Amino acid sequence: MVIHFELKDNDEVLKLNKIATSYTFDIWVHSDNQMFDAKTLLALYTLPFNTELRMVVEEGVESKSLQKEMEYFKKN
């Protein structure tokens, strides 16, 4: 599953990390040329702001609650 989203500031980086660490399955964030574990806070701080990013979760994982939480980060 892929969720498209953007980060606007450092507070959103913290919020994203908090969401990711609340799940037991792997969650990855992809930028144009890099891939990071969403549970690694330091790595998330290297992501660009106001740029489309992709959150990737393996197929078969129950991720409806994650999708709902990620609505906060969708572009307006």
PQR file of N, CA, C, O and H, with PARSE charges and radii, in Angstrom:
ATOM      1  N   MET A   1       0.842  -1.159   0.000 -0.4000 1.5000
ATOM      2  CA  MET A   1       0.000   0.000   0.000 -0.0000 2.0000
ATOM      3  C   MET A   1       0.896   1.233   0.000  0.5500 1.7000
ATOM      4  O   MET A   1       1.942   1.254   0.648 -0.5500 1.4000
ATOM      5  N   VAL A   2       0.476   2.248  -0.728 -0.4000 1.5000
ATOM      6  CA  VAL A   2       1.212   3.507  -0.805 -0.0000 2.0000
ATOM      7  C   VAL A   2       0.273   4.647  -0.421  0.5500 1.7000
ATOM      8  O   VAL A   2      -0.854   4.726  -0.909 -0.5500 1.4000
ATOM      9  H   VAL A   2      -0.374   2.231  -1.255  0.4000 1.0000
ATOM     10  N   ILE A   3       0.750   5.530   0.460 -0.4000 1.5000
ATOM     11  CA  ILE A   3       0.003   6.720   0.868 -0.0000 2.0000
ATOM     12  C   ILE A   3       0.842   7.930   0.483  0.5500 1.7000
ATOM     13  O   ILE A   3       1.986   8.055   0.920 -0.5500 1.4000
ATOM     14  H   ILE A   3       1.666   5.465   0.856  0.4000 1.0000
ATOM     15  N   HIS A   4       0.293   8.811  -0.319 -0.4000 1.5000
ATOM     16  CA  HIS A   4       0.984  10.035  -0.715 -0.0000 2.0000
ATOM     17  C   HIS A   4       0.688  11.117   0.316  0.5500 1.7000
ATOM     18  O   HIS A   4      -0.448  11.263   0.768 -0.5500 1.4000
ATOM     19  H   HIS A   4      -0.637   8.710  -0.673  0.4000 1.0000
ATOM     20  N   PHE A   5       1.729  11.878   0.686 -0.4000 1.5000
ATOM     21  CA  PHE A   5       1.561  12.915   1.703 -0.0000 2.0000
ATOM     22  C   PHE A   5       2.687  13.931   1.612  0.5500 1.7000
ATOM     23  O   PHE A   5       3.619  13.756   0.826 -0.5500 1.4000
ATOM     24  H   PHE A   5       2.652  11.759   0.319  0.4000 1.0000
ATOM     25  N   GLU A   6       2.610  14.996   2.413 -0.4000 1.5000
ATOM     26  CA  GLU A   6       3.654  16.007   2.516 -0.0000 2.0000
ATOM     27  C   GLU A   6       3.895  16.343   3.981  0.5500 1.7000
ATOM     28  O   GLU A   6       3.002  16.233   4.821 -0.5500 1.4000
ATOM     29  H   GLU A   6       1.853  15.138   3.051  0.4000 1.0000
ATOM     30  N   LEU A   7       5.116  16.752   4.260 -0.4000 1.5000
ATOM     31  CA  LEU A   7       5.455  17.294   5.577 -0.0000 2.0000
ATOM     32  C   LEU A   7       5.666  18.794   5.415  0.5500 1.7000
ATOM     33  O   LEU A   7       6.296  19.244   4.458 -0.5500 1.4000
ATOM     34  H   LEU A   7       5.841  16.842   3.577  0.4000 1.0000
ATOM     35  N   LYS A   8       5.131  19.564   6.362 -0.4000 1.5000
ATOM     36  CA  LYS A   8       5.247  21.016   6.263 -0.0000 2.0000
ATOM     37  C   LYS A   8       6.291  21.604   7.202  0.5500 1.7000
ATOM     38  O   LYS A   8       6.845  22.666   6.918 -0.5500 1.4000
ATOM     39  H   LYS A   8       4.620  19.199   7.140  0.4000 1.0000
ATOM     40  N   ASP A   9       6.574  20.923   8.335 -0.4000 1.5000
ATOM     41  CA  ASP A   9       7.516  21.479   9.306 -0.0000 2.0000
ATOM     42  C   ASP A   9       8.011  20.389  10.259  0.5500 1.7000
ATOM     43  O   ASP A   9       7.600  19.232  10.168 -0.5500 1.4000
ATOM     44  H   ASP A   9       6.124  20.060   8.567  0.4000 1.0000
ATOM     45  N   ASN A  10       8.892  20.779  11.166 -0.4000 1.5000
ATOM     46  CA  ASN A  10       9.477  19.818  12.120 -0.0000 2.0000
ATOM     47  C   ASN A  10       8.439  19.194  13.039  0.5500 1.7000
ATOM     48  O   ASN A  10       8.582  18.035  13.429 -0.5500 1.4000
ATOM     49  H   ASN A  10       9.225  21.719  11.241  0.4000 1.0000
ATOM     50  N   ASP A  11       7.401  19.936  13.391 -0.4000 1.5000
ATOM     51  CA  ASP A  11       6.344  19.370  14.236 -0.0000 2.0000
ATOM     52  C   ASP A  11       5.660  18.197  13.546  0.5500 1.7000
ATOM     53  O   ASP A  11       5.295  17.215  14.192 -0.5500 1.4000
ATOM     54  H   ASP A  11       7.285  20.877  13.075  0.4000 1.0000
ATOM     55  N   GLU A  12       5.491  18.303  12.243 -0.4000 1.5000
ATOM     56  CA  GLU A  12       4.870  17.208  11.504 -0.0000 2.0000
ATOM     57  C   GLU A  12       5.801  15.999  11.406  0.5500 1.7000
ATOM     58  O   GLU A  12       5.335  14.862  11.350 -0.5500 1.4000
ATOM     59  H   GLU A  12       5.788  19.101  11.718  0.4000 1.0000
ATOM     60  N   VAL A  13       7.103  16.236  11.386 -0.4000 1.5000
ATOM     61  CA  VAL A  13       8.059  15.127  11.408 -0.0000 2.0000
ATOM     62  C   VAL A  13       7.876  14.329  12.703  0.5500 1.7000
ATOM     63  O   VAL A  13       7.829  13.099  12.682 -0.5500 1.4000
ATOM     64  H   VAL A  13       7.482  17.161  11.432  0.4000 1.0000
ATOM     65  N   LEU A  14       7.776  15.033  13.812 -0.4000 1.5000
ATOM     66  CA  LEU A  14       7.558  14.360  15.101 -0.0000 2.0000
ATOM     67  C   LEU A  14       6.242  13.597  15.121  0.5500 1.7000
ATOM     68  O   LEU A  14       6.179  12.472  15.618 -0.5500 1.4000
ATOM     69  H   LEU A  14       7.814  16.032  13.829  0.4000 1.0000
ATOM     70  N   LYS A  15       5.190  14.207  14.581 -0.4000 1.5000
ATOM     71  CA  LYS A  15       3.879  13.568  14.548 -0.0000 2.0000
ATOM     72  C   LYS A  15       3.923  12.298  13.693  0.5500 1.7000
ATOM     73  O   LYS A  15       3.368  11.267  14.074 -0.5500 1.4000
ATOM     74  H   LYS A  15       5.242  15.121  14.177  0.4000 1.0000
ATOM     75  N   LEU A  16       4.587  12.380  12.537 -0.4000 1.5000
ATOM     76  CA  LEU A  16       4.711  11.214  11.663 -0.0000 2.0000
ATOM     77  C   LEU A  16       5.459  10.087  12.371  0.5500 1.7000
ATOM     78  O   LEU A  16       5.048   8.929  12.303 -0.5500 1.4000
ATOM     79  H   LEU A  16       5.038  13.218  12.228  0.4000 1.0000
ATOM     80  N   ASN A  17       6.540  10.419  13.038 -0.4000 1.5000
ATOM     81  CA  ASN A  17       7.324   9.416  13.754 -0.0000 2.0000
ATOM     82  C   ASN A  17       6.508   8.768  14.870  0.5500 1.7000
ATOM     83  O   ASN A  17       6.582   7.558  15.079 -0.5500 1.4000
ATOM     84  H   ASN A  17       6.874  11.359  13.093  0.4000 1.0000
ATOM     85  N   LYS A  18       5.741   9.569  15.574 -0.4000 1.5000
ATOM     86  CA  LYS A  18       4.899   9.036  16.660 -0.0000 2.0000
ATOM     87  C   LYS A  18       3.859   8.063  16.102  0.5500 1.7000
ATOM     88  O   LYS A  18       3.607   7.013  16.691 -0.5500 1.4000
ATOM     89  H   LYS A  18       5.681  10.553  15.405  0.4000 1.0000
ATOM     90  N   ILE A  19       3.266   8.413  14.978 -0.4000 1.5000
ATOM     91  CA  ILE A  19       2.299   7.514  14.344 -0.0000 2.0000
ATOM     92  C   ILE A  19       2.983   6.205  13.946  0.5500 1.7000
ATOM     93  O   ILE A  19       2.483   5.121  14.247 -0.5500 1.4000
ATOM     94  H   ILE A  19       3.471   9.267  14.499  0.4000 1.0000
ATOM     95  N   ALA A  20       4.117   6.309  13.275 -0.4000 1.5000
ATOM     96  CA  ALA A  20       4.813   5.122  12.768 -0.0000 2.0000
ATOM     97  C   ALA A  20       5.243   4.187  13.890  0.5500 1.7000
ATOM     98  O   ALA A  20       5.129   2.968  13.763 -0.5500 1.4000
ATOM     99  H   ALA A  20       4.524   7.190  13.031  0.4000 1.0000
ATOM    100  N   THR A  21       5.735   4.752  14.984 -0.4000 1.5000
ATOM    101  CA  THR A  21       6.213   3.891  16.071 -0.0000 2.0000
ATOM    102  C   THR A  21       5.077   3.228  16.841  0.5500 1.7000
ATOM    103  O   THR A  21       5.322   2.335  17.653 -0.5500 1.4000
ATOM    104  H   THR A  21       5.828   5.742  15.087  0.4000 1.0000
ATOM    105  N   SER A  22       3.852   3.647  16.601 -0.4000 1.5000
ATOM    106  CA  SER A  22       2.722   3.017  17.286 -0.0000 2.0000
ATOM    107  C   SER A  22       2.273   1.714  16.607  0.5500 1.7000
ATOM    108  O   SER A  22       1.401   1.014  17.122 -0.5500 1.4000
ATOM    109  H   SER A  22       3.653   4.372  15.941  0.4000 1.0000
ATOM    110  N   TYR A  23       2.866   1.392  15.457 -0.4000 1.5000
ATOM    111  CA  TYR A  23       2.508   0.174  14.726 -0.0000 2.0000
ATOM    112  C   TYR A  23       3.653  -0.841  14.792  0.5500 1.7000
ATOM    113  O   TYR A  23       4.823  -0.469  14.884 -0.5500 1.4000
ATOM    114  H   TYR A  23       3.574   1.960  15.038  0.4000 1.0000
ATOM    115  N   THR A  24       3.302  -2.114  14.746 -0.4000 1.5000
ATOM    116  CA  THR A  24       4.308  -3.170  14.843 -0.0000 2.0000
ATOM    117  C   THR A  24       4.907  -3.534  13.486  0.5500 1.7000
ATOM    118  O   THR A  24       5.982  -4.131  13.440 -0.5500 1.4000
ATOM    119  H   THR A  24       2.352  -2.417  14.671  0.4000 1.0000
ATOM    120  N   PHE A  25       4.253  -3.199  12.398 -0.4000 1.5000
ATOM    121  CA  PHE A  25       4.759  -3.554  11.072 -0.0000 2.0000
ATOM    122  C   PHE A  25       5.689  -2.459  10.538  0.5500 1.7000
ATOM    123  O   PHE A  25       5.694  -1.333  11.036 -0.5500 1.4000
ATOM    124  H   PHE A  25       3.379  -2.714  12.435  0.4000 1.0000
ATOM    125  N   ASP A  26       6.475  -2.813   9.513 -0.4000 1.5000
ATOM    126  CA  ASP A  26       7.423  -1.876   8.915 -0.0000 2.0000
ATOM    127  C   ASP A  26       6.684  -0.797   8.126  0.5500 1.7000
ATOM    128  O   ASP A  26       5.724  -1.075   7.406 -0.5500 1.4000
ATOM    129  H   ASP A  26       6.470  -3.728   9.109  0.4000 1.0000
ATOM    130  N   ILE A  27       7.151   0.428   8.278 -0.4000 1.5000
ATOM    131  CA  ILE A  27       6.601   1.570   7.542 -0.0000 2.0000
ATOM    132  C   ILE A  27       7.782   2.328   6.956  0.5500 1.7000
ATOM    133  O   ILE A  27       8.702   2.713   7.678 -0.5500 1.4000
ATOM    134  H   ILE A  27       7.930   0.654   8.862  0.4000 1.0000
ATOM    135  N   TRP A  28       7.753   2.543   5.643 -0.4000 1.5000
ATOM    136  CA  TRP A  28       8.842   3.214   4.948 -0.0000 2.0000
ATOM    137  C   TRP A  28       8.351   4.517   4.332  0.5500 1.7000
ATOM    138  O   TRP A  28       7.200   4.619   3.908 -0.5500 1.4000
ATOM    139  H   TRP A  28       7.006   2.231   5.056  0.4000 1.0000
ATOM    140  N   VAL A  29       9.221   5.500   4.287 -0.4000 1.5000
ATOM    141  CA  VAL A  29       8.915   6.763   3.614 -0.0000 2.0000
ATOM    142  C   VAL A  29       9.898   6.912   2.459  0.5500 1.7000
ATOM    143  O   VAL A  29      11.110   6.795   2.635 -0.5500 1.4000
ATOM    144  H   VAL A  29      10.156   5.418   4.631  0.4000 1.0000
ATOM    145  N   HIS A  30       9.349   7.174   1.271 -0.4000 1.5000
ATOM    146  CA  HIS A  30      10.157   7.342   0.075 -0.0000 2.0000
ATOM    147  C   HIS A  30      10.068   8.788  -0.396  0.5500 1.7000
ATOM    148  O   HIS A  30       8.980   9.358  -0.478 -0.5500 1.4000
ATOM    149  H   HIS A  30       8.364   7.269   1.128  0.4000 1.0000
ATOM    150  N   SER A  31      11.211   9.373  -0.703 -0.4000 1.5000
ATOM    151  CA  SER A  31      11.250  10.643  -1.424 -0.0000 2.0000
ATOM    152  C   SER A  31      11.624  10.289  -2.862  0.5500 1.7000
ATOM    153  O   SER A  31      11.590   9.115  -3.231 -0.5500 1.4000
ATOM    154  H   SER A  31      12.095   8.910  -0.637  0.4000 1.0000
ATOM    155  N   ASP A  32      11.976  11.267  -3.669 -0.4000 1.5000
ATOM    156  CA  ASP A  32      12.311  10.963  -5.059 -0.0000 2.0000
ATOM    157  C   ASP A  32      13.469   9.987  -5.195  0.5500 1.7000
ATOM    158  O   ASP A  32      13.467   9.141  -6.089 -0.5500 1.4000
ATOM    159  H   ASP A  32      12.004  12.221  -3.369  0.4000 1.0000
ATOM    160  N   ASN A  33      14.458  10.100  -4.317 -0.4000 1.5000
ATOM    161  CA  ASN A  33      15.643   9.271  -4.501 -0.0000 2.0000
ATOM    162  C   ASN A  33      16.127   8.562  -3.233  0.5500 1.7000
ATOM    163  O   ASN A  33      17.221   7.998  -3.219 -0.5500 1.4000
ATOM    164  H   ASN A  33      14.460  10.788  -3.591  0.4000 1.0000
ATOM    165  N   GLN A  34      15.313   8.588  -2.163 -0.4000 1.5000
ATOM    166  CA  GLN A  34      15.733   7.949  -0.919 -0.0000 2.0000
ATOM    167  C   GLN A  34      14.575   7.204  -0.273  0.5500 1.7000
ATOM    168  O   GLN A  34      13.406   7.467  -0.556 -0.5500 1.4000
ATOM    169  H   GLN A  34      14.424   9.047  -2.174  0.4000 1.0000
ATOM    170  N   MET A  35      14.931   6.260   0.609 -0.4000 1.5000
ATOM    171  CA  MET A  35      13.934   5.499   1.350 -0.0000 2.0000
ATOM    172  C   MET A  35      14.392   5.440   2.805  0.5500 1.7000
ATOM    173  O   MET A  35      15.549   5.132   3.090 -0.5500 1.4000
ATOM    174  H   MET A  35      15.880   6.046   0.839  0.4000 1.0000
ATOM    175  N   PHE A  36      13.464   5.740   3.730 -0.4000 1.5000
ATOM    176  CA  PHE A  36      13.791   5.752   5.149 -0.0000 2.0000
ATOM    177  C   PHE A  36      12.766   4.975   5.947  0.5500 1.7000
ATOM    178  O   PHE A  36      11.593   4.912   5.580 -0.5500 1.4000
ATOM    179  H   PHE A  36      12.523   5.990   3.499  0.4000 1.0000
ATOM    180  N   ASP A  37      13.217   4.382   7.041 -0.4000 1.5000
ATOM    181  CA  ASP A  37      12.331   3.760   8.010 -0.0000 2.0000
ATOM    182  C   ASP A  37      11.612   4.885   8.754  0.5500 1.7000
ATOM    183  O   ASP A  37      12.265   5.744   9.346 -0.5500 1.4000
ATOM    184  H   ASP A  37      14.171   4.433   7.339  0.4000 1.0000
ATOM    185  N   ALA A  38      10.293   4.891   8.733 -0.4000 1.5000
ATOM    186  CA  ALA A  38       9.516   5.962   9.363 -0.0000 2.0000
ATOM    187  C   ALA A  38       9.634   5.954  10.878  0.5500 1.7000
ATOM    188  O   ALA A  38       9.205   6.901  11.538 -0.5500 1.4000
ATOM    189  H   ALA A  38       9.763   4.192   8.252  0.4000 1.0000
ATOM    190  N   LYS A  39      10.211   4.893  11.436 -0.4000 1.5000
ATOM    191  CA  LYS A  39      10.370   4.817  12.886 -0.0000 2.0000
ATOM    192  C   LYS A  39      11.717   5.386  13.341  0.5500 1.7000
ATOM    193  O   LYS A  39      12.012   5.411  14.536 -0.5500 1.4000
ATOM    194  H   LYS A  39      10.559   4.124  10.900  0.4000 1.0000
ATOM    195  N   THR A  40      12.525   5.839  12.394 -0.4000 1.5000
ATOM    196  CA  THR A  40      13.839   6.414  12.698 -0.0000 2.0000
ATOM    197  C   THR A  40      13.747   7.931  12.589  0.5500 1.7000
ATOM    198  O   THR A  40      13.785   8.490  11.493 -0.5500 1.4000
ATOM    199  H   THR A  40      12.286   5.820  11.423  0.4000 1.0000
ATOM    200  N   LEU A  41      13.627   8.578  13.723 -0.4000 1.5000
ATOM    201  CA  LEU A  41      13.371  10.014  13.759 -0.0000 2.0000
ATOM    202  C   LEU A  41      14.449  10.816  13.048  0.5500 1.7000
ATOM    203  O   LEU A  41      14.126  11.710  12.266 -0.5500 1.4000
ATOM    204  H   LEU A  41      13.595   8.124  14.613  0.4000 1.0000
ATOM    205  N   LEU A  42      15.696  10.527  13.292 -0.4000 1.5000
ATOM    206  CA  LEU A  42      16.778  11.286  12.672 -0.0000 2.0000
ATOM    207  C   LEU A  42      16.695  11.246  11.147  0.5500 1.7000
ATOM    208  O   LEU A  42      16.909  12.263  10.487 -0.5500 1.4000
ATOM    209  H   LEU A  42      15.958   9.801  13.928  0.4000 1.0000
ATOM    210  N   ALA A  43      16.391  10.097  10.597 -0.4000 1.5000
ATOM    211  CA  ALA A  43      16.267   9.970   9.140 -0.0000 2.0000
ATOM    212  C   ALA A  43      15.122  10.832   8.608  0.5500 1.7000
ATOM    213  O   ALA A  43      15.240  11.430   7.539 -0.5500 1.4000
ATOM    214  H   ALA A  43      16.217   9.271  11.133  0.4000 1.0000
ATOM    215  N   LEU A  44      14.024  10.897   9.344 -0.4000 1.5000
ATOM    216  CA  LEU A  44      12.873  11.683   8.886 -0.0000 2.0000
ATOM    217  C   LEU A  44      13.197  13.163   8.782  0.5500 1.7000
ATOM    218  O   LEU A  44      12.629  13.866   7.946 -0.5500 1.4000
ATOM    219  H   LEU A  44      13.928  10.411  10.212  0.4000 1.0000
ATOM    220  N   TYR A  45      14.102  13.639   9.621 -0.4000 1.5000
ATOM    221  CA  TYR A  45      14.475  15.057   9.567 -0.0000 2.0000
ATOM    222  C   TYR A  45      15.225  15.416   8.288  0.5500 1.7000
ATOM    223  O   TYR A  45      15.391  16.601   7.998 -0.5500 1.4000
ATOM    224  H   TYR A  45      14.564  13.067  10.300  0.4000 1.0000
ATOM    225  N   THR A  46      15.677  14.445   7.525 -0.4000 1.5000
ATOM    226  CA  THR A  46      16.362  14.741   6.266 -0.0000 2.0000
ATOM    227  C   THR A  46      15.394  14.848   5.092  0.5500 1.7000
ATOM    228  O   THR A  46      15.801  15.214   3.989 -0.5500 1.4000
ATOM    229  H   THR A  46      15.542  13.483   7.760  0.4000 1.0000
ATOM    230  N   LEU A  47      14.127  14.535   5.313 -0.4000 1.5000
ATOM    231  CA  LEU A  47      13.134  14.606   4.242 -0.0000 2.0000
ATOM    232  C   LEU A  47      12.808  16.065   3.909  0.5500 1.7000
ATOM    233  O   LEU A  47      12.833  16.926   4.788 -0.5500 1.4000
ATOM    234  H   LEU A  47      13.797  14.237   6.209  0.4000 1.0000
ATOM    235  N   PRO A  48      12.504  16.336   2.645 -0.5600 1.5000
ATOM    236  CA  PRO A  48      12.172  17.707   2.249  0.2800 2.0000
ATOM    237  C   PRO A  48      10.747  18.081   2.674  0.5500 1.7000
ATOM    238  O   PRO A  48       9.854  17.234   2.697 -0.5500 1.4000
ATOM    239  N   PHE A  49      10.552  19.341   3.004 -0.4000 1.5000
ATOM    240  CA  PHE A  49       9.223  19.854   3.318 -0.0000 2.0000
ATOM    241  C   PHE A  49       8.517  20.275   2.023  0.5500 1.7000
ATOM    242  O   PHE A  49       9.153  20.605   1.022 -0.5500 1.4000
ATOM    243  H   PHE A  49      11.277  20.029   2.986  0.4000 1.0000
ATOM    244  N   ASN A  50       7.176  20.251   2.082 -0.4000 1.5000
ATOM    245  CA  ASN A  50       6.333  20.717   0.970 -0.0000 2.0000
ATOM    246  C   ASN A  50       6.660  20.031  -0.351  0.5500 1.7000
ATOM    247  O   ASN A  50       6.622  20.650  -1.415 -0.5500 1.4000
ATOM    248  H   ASN A  50       6.660  19.983   2.896  0.4000 1.0000
ATOM    249  N   THR A  51       6.979  18.757  -0.267 -0.4000 1.5000
ATOM    250  CA  THR A  51       7.276  17.929  -1.433 -0.0000 2.0000
ATOM    251  C   THR A  51       6.515  16.625  -1.264  0.5500 1.7000
ATOM    252  O   THR A  51       6.411  16.098  -0.156 -0.5500 1.4000
ATOM    253  H   THR A  51       7.010  18.254   0.597  0.4000 1.0000
ATOM    254  N   GLU A  52       5.982  16.105  -2.366 -0.4000 1.5000
ATOM    255  CA  GLU A  52       5.239  14.855  -2.253 -0.0000 2.0000
ATOM    256  C   GLU A  52       6.160  13.714  -1.825  0.5500 1.7000
ATOM    257  O   GLU A  52       7.214  13.485  -2.417 -0.5500 1.4000
ATOM    258  H   GLU A  52       6.067  16.533  -3.266  0.4000 1.0000
ATOM    259  N   LEU A  53       5.733  13.014  -0.789 -0.4000 1.5000
ATOM    260  CA  LEU A  53       6.426  11.840  -0.272 -0.0000 2.0000
ATOM    261  C   LEU A  53       5.477  10.657  -0.356  0.5500 1.7000
ATOM    262  O   LEU A  53       4.273  10.831  -0.546 -0.5500 1.4000
ATOM    263  H   LEU A  53       4.876  13.201  -0.309  0.4000 1.0000
ATOM    264  N   ARG A  54       6.019   9.455  -0.215 -0.4000 1.5000
ATOM    265  CA  ARG A  54       5.201   8.252  -0.251 -0.0000 2.0000
ATOM    266  C   ARG A  54       5.499   7.391   0.969  0.5500 1.7000
ATOM    267  O   ARG A  54       6.654   7.089   1.269 -0.5500 1.4000
ATOM    268  H   ARG A  54       6.997   9.314  -0.061  0.4000 1.0000
ATOM    269  N   MET A  55       4.449   7.007   1.656 -0.4000 1.5000
ATOM    270  CA  MET A  55       4.580   6.056   2.751 -0.0000 2.0000
ATOM    271  C   MET A  55       4.225   4.689   2.176  0.5500 1.7000
ATOM    272  O   MET A  55       3.193   4.525   1.526 -0.5500 1.4000
ATOM    273  H   MET A  55       3.511   7.253   1.412  0.4000 1.0000
ATOM    274  N   VAL A  56       5.091   3.719   2.422 -0.4000 1.5000
ATOM    275  CA  VAL A  56       4.894   2.386   1.853 -0.0000 2.0000
ATOM    276  C   VAL A  56       4.804   1.359   2.978  0.5500 1.7000
ATOM    277  O   VAL A  56       5.648   1.301   3.871 -0.5500 1.4000
ATOM    278  H   VAL A  56       5.930   3.853   2.950  0.4000 1.0000
ATOM    279  N   VAL A  57       3.750   0.555   2.898 -0.4000 1.5000
ATOM    280  CA  VAL A  57       3.520  -0.527   3.854 -0.0000 2.0000
ATOM    281  C   VAL A  57       3.286  -1.790   3.027  0.5500 1.7000
ATOM    282  O   VAL A  57       2.587  -1.748   2.014 -0.5500 1.4000
ATOM    283  H   VAL A  57       3.064   0.602   2.172  0.4000 1.0000
ATOM    284  N   GLU A  58       3.863  -2.904   3.454 -0.4000 1.5000
ATOM    285  CA  GLU A  58       3.714  -4.128   2.674 -0.0000 2.0000
ATOM    286  C   GLU A  58       2.254  -4.558   2.586  0.5500 1.7000
ATOM    287  O   GLU A  58       1.456  -4.292   3.486 -0.5500 1.4000
ATOM    288  H   GLU A  58       4.430  -2.937   4.277  0.4000 1.0000
ATOM    289  N   GLU A  59       1.924  -5.222   1.493 -0.4000 1.5000
ATOM    290  CA  GLU A  59       0.571  -5.713   1.265 -0.0000 2.0000
ATOM    291  C   GLU A  59       0.212  -6.765   2.310  0.5500 1.7000
ATOM    292  O   GLU A  59       1.081  -7.484   2.802 -0.5500 1.4000
ATOM    293  H   GLU A  59       2.572  -5.438   0.762  0.4000 1.0000
ATOM    294  N   GLY A  60      -1.061  -6.846   2.640 -0.4000 1.5000
ATOM    295  CA  GLY A  60      -1.539  -7.850   3.570 -0.0000 2.0000
ATOM    296  C   GLY A  60      -1.531  -7.419   5.021  0.5500 1.7000
ATOM    297  O   GLY A  60      -1.991  -8.159   5.890 -0.5500 1.4000
ATOM    298  H   GLY A  60      -1.767  -6.262   2.240  0.4000 1.0000
ATOM    299  N   VAL A  61      -1.016  -6.235   5.294 -0.4000 1.5000
ATOM    300  CA  VAL A  61      -0.986  -5.711   6.653 -0.0000 2.0000
ATOM    301  C   VAL A  61      -2.265  -4.911   6.888  0.5500 1.7000
ATOM    302  O   VAL A  61      -2.690  -4.150   6.019 -0.5500 1.4000
ATOM    303  H   VAL A  61      -0.642  -5.634   4.588  0.4000 1.0000
ATOM    304  N   GLU A  62      -2.871  -5.080   8.044 -0.4000 1.5000
ATOM    305  CA  GLU A  62      -4.079  -4.315   8.373 -0.0000 2.0000
ATOM    306  C   GLU A  62      -3.665  -2.870   8.652  0.5500 1.7000
ATOM    307  O   GLU A  62      -3.073  -2.577   9.691 -0.5500 1.4000
ATOM    308  H   GLU A  62      -2.526  -5.699   8.750  0.4000 1.0000
ATOM    309  N   SER A  63      -3.979  -1.981   7.727 -0.4000 1.5000
ATOM    310  CA  SER A  63      -3.470  -0.614   7.818 -0.0000 2.0000
ATOM    311  C   SER A  63      -4.561   0.452   7.726  0.5500 1.7000
ATOM    312  O   SER A  63      -4.256   1.613   7.454 -0.5500 1.4000
ATOM    313  H   SER A  63      -4.460  -2.220   6.884  0.4000 1.0000
ATOM    314  N   LYS A  64      -5.808   0.091   7.944 -0.4000 1.5000
ATOM    315  CA  LYS A  64      -6.890   1.083   7.849 -0.0000 2.0000
ATOM    316  C   LYS A  64      -6.735   2.200   8.874  0.5500 1.7000
ATOM    317  O   LYS A  64      -7.002   3.360   8.562 -0.5500 1.4000
ATOM    318  H   LYS A  64      -6.056  -0.852   8.165  0.4000 1.0000
ATOM    319  N   SER A  65      -6.312   1.874  10.079 -0.4000 1.5000
ATOM    320  CA  SER A  65      -6.135   2.925  11.089 -0.0000 2.0000
ATOM    321  C   SER A  65      -4.965   3.837  10.711  0.5500 1.7000
ATOM    322  O   SER A  65      -5.020   5.040  10.966 -0.5500 1.4000
ATOM    323  H   SER A  65      -6.095   0.931  10.332  0.4000 1.0000
ATOM    324  N   LEU A  66      -3.917   3.288  10.111 -0.4000 1.5000
ATOM    325  CA  LEU A  66      -2.797   4.103   9.643 -0.0000 2.0000
ATOM    326  C   LEU A  66      -3.265   5.045   8.537  0.5500 1.7000
ATOM    327  O   LEU A  66      -2.909   6.223   8.537 -0.5500 1.4000
ATOM    328  H   LEU A  66      -3.872   2.311   9.904  0.4000 1.0000
ATOM    329  N   GLN A  67      -4.050   4.543   7.609 -0.4000 1.5000
ATOM    330  CA  GLN A  67      -4.580   5.397   6.537 -0.0000 2.0000
ATOM    331  C   GLN A  67      -5.376   6.557   7.113  0.5500 1.7000
ATOM    332  O   GLN A  67      -5.263   7.689   6.643 -0.5500 1.4000
ATOM    333  H   GLN A  67      -4.339   3.585   7.610  0.4000 1.0000
ATOM    334  N   LYS A  68      -6.169   6.279   8.116 -0.4000 1.5000
ATOM    335  CA  LYS A  68      -6.977   7.332   8.734 -0.0000 2.0000
ATOM    336  C   LYS A  68      -6.086   8.373   9.414  0.5500 1.7000
ATOM    337  O   LYS A  68      -6.329   9.573   9.279 -0.5500 1.4000
ATOM    338  H   LYS A  68      -6.260   5.360   8.497  0.4000 1.0000
ATOM    339  N   GLU A  69      -5.062   7.931  10.139 -0.4000 1.5000
ATOM    340  CA  GLU A  69      -4.152   8.867  10.798 -0.0000 2.0000
ATOM    341  C   GLU A  69      -3.370   9.711   9.789  0.5500 1.7000
ATOM    342  O   GLU A  69      -3.053  10.868  10.066 -0.5500 1.4000
ATOM    343  H   GLU A  69      -4.865   6.957  10.248  0.4000 1.0000
ATOM    344  N   MET A  70      -3.065   9.154   8.649 -0.4000 1.5000
ATOM    345  CA  MET A  70      -2.283   9.861   7.639 -0.0000 2.0000
ATOM    346  C   MET A  70      -3.102  10.907   6.883  0.5500 1.7000
ATOM    347  O   MET A  70      -2.533  11.704   6.138 -0.5500 1.4000
ATOM    348  H   MET A  70      -3.323   8.214   8.424  0.4000 1.0000
ATOM    349  N   GLU A  71      -4.408  10.921   7.056 -0.4000 1.5000
ATOM    350  CA  GLU A  71      -5.247  11.954   6.430 -0.0000 2.0000
ATOM    351  C   GLU A  71      -4.777  13.350   6.836  0.5500 1.7000
ATOM    352  O   GLU A  71      -4.917  14.298   6.063 -0.5500 1.4000
ATOM    353  H   GLU A  71      -4.871  10.274   7.661  0.4000 1.0000
ATOM    354  N   TYR A  72      -4.230  13.483   8.019 -0.4000 1.5000
ATOM    355  CA  TYR A  72      -3.726  14.757   8.516 -0.0000 2.0000
ATOM    356  C   TYR A  72      -2.659  15.349   7.590  0.5500 1.7000
ATOM    357  O   TYR A  72      -2.554  16.569   7.460 -0.5500 1.4000
ATOM    358  H   TYR A  72      -4.116  12.713   8.648  0.4000 1.0000
ATOM    359  N   PHE A  73      -1.870  14.482   6.947 -0.4000 1.5000
ATOM    360  CA  PHE A  73      -0.737  14.910   6.131 -0.0000 2.0000
ATOM    361  C   PHE A  73      -1.049  15.065   4.647  0.5500 1.7000
ATOM    362  O   PHE A  73      -0.169  15.418   3.862 -0.5500 1.4000
ATOM    363  H   PHE A  73      -1.955  13.491   7.053  0.4000 1.0000
ATOM    364  N   LYS A  74      -2.289  14.806   4.260 -0.4000 1.5000
ATOM    365  CA  LYS A  74      -2.652  14.916   2.845 -0.0000 2.0000
ATOM    366  C   LYS A  74      -2.611  16.372   2.417  0.5500 1.7000
ATOM    367  O   LYS A  74      -2.886  17.274   3.207 -0.5500 1.4000
ATOM    368  H   LYS A  74      -3.004  14.519   4.897  0.4000 1.0000
ATOM    369  N   LYS A  75      -2.264  16.590   1.147 -0.4000 1.5000
ATOM    370  CA  LYS A  75      -2.226  17.950   0.619 -0.0000 2.0000
ATOM    371  C   LYS A  75      -3.632  18.539   0.613  0.5500 1.7000
ATOM    372  O   LYS A  75      -4.608  17.844   0.331 -0.5500 1.4000
ATOM    373  H   LYS A  75      -2.041  15.856   0.504  0.4000 1.0000
ATOM    374  N   ASN A  76      -3.720  19.814   0.925 -0.4000 1.5000
ATOM    375  CA  ASN A  76      -5.026  20.511   0.875 -0.0000 2.0000
ATOM    376  C   ASN A  76      -5.233  21.127  -0.475  0.5500 1.7000
ATOM    377  O   ASN A  76      -6.265  21.754  -0.716 -0.5500 1.4000
ATOM    378  H   ASN A  76      -2.927  20.378   1.155  0.4000 1.0000
TER
END
